[in-house]
């Protein structure tokens, strides 16, 4: 029997549209609060505090978000999360419009907003295998990855244009509308999600321990987590803090930084498009490790290139290679994980992807502050990451044949 194409899968389409609105709204929020902290509060340190407030509670709550995703309907969680976030964004709009948004209020609102996102992420990713056949999972994940990249490019641009022409308050208002639209498209009666799989009634703490135990017993998931942590600590997290530092070293402009960020995003977008068309059926574990090794090799080269144009080109290829780590691993993890525990497993994967970024920021900033050139720091990180990747390659033979 011929499978229904994703373009005719009504639930997938609604989930896809809701995800775009949510990511554009979230990226607008991050850009707007960062600019508000610099321009209105006139404090560079406030930017760091706001970003920490938006990310650290999100990471702390992510494990619990997976537990909730396994206990309740995922569409209900996503709808409630978006609805509350839209209310908070509208509150920010009102505070700014009335000149009442202080740093303390902004930190609280940013923290709660980020914490709510910890529930949306695991729920959305664990819903995909529930509404998409296994044979279409890679394509579905690639489409979502591509949409995320486009959304994270569009969001800051839309926020910048809005703030330039209409002001900060209007940027918060547009972000409010977008996140609210995400809630509308994910409204549970529209999607009619199947009931939650039966699970053993137990405390949230025991649910969490069950999820951790499930991951520990899977050599595939453990190896994959090492690969993800290596990629995000040694490459992706390092790039976020390295790009503005390198632009400064080479006497570049904000436009150069925009080109570099766009190069990384376009590379990831192209890789996602290819994986949405071409399905990898064999040795997906090997593809994941090859993607990590390629990313690290390019990152080492990136640390030594002396021109901003060369750095931008390398960022395109790094972004392209990284997609071949994320999507094959995500797809196999979704195929191999039981639905009843999918949310918890996805939350652990999300934590591995995002939890080590702040550590990478701190290490690079610390070494650079100590007077070590940023290129030398990046080279050291790249070599260390490559050694780990090669150890994984030679030790994890079973993983390579998945």
Secondary structure, DSSP 8 states (H G I E B T S, - for coil): -----GGG-HHHHHHHHHHHHHHHHHHHHHHHHHHHHHHTS--HHHHHHHHHHHHHHHHHHHHHHHHHHHHS-HHHHHHHHHHHHHHHHHHHHHHHHTT---HHHHHHHHHHHHHHHHHHHHHHHHHHHHHS-GGGHHHHHHHHHHHHHHHHHHHHHHHHHHHHHT-HHHHHHHHHHHHHHHHHHT-HHHH------------HHHHHHHHHHHHHT-HHHHHHHHHHHHHIIIIIHHHHHHHHHHHHHTT--HHHHHHHHHHHHHHHHHHHHHHHHS---S-HHHHHHHHHHHHHHHHHHHHH--SHHHHHHHHHHHHHHHHHHHHHHHHHHHHHS-GGGHHHHHHHHHHHHHTTHHHHHHHHHHHHHTT--HHHHHHHHHHHHHHHHHHHHHH-HHHHT-
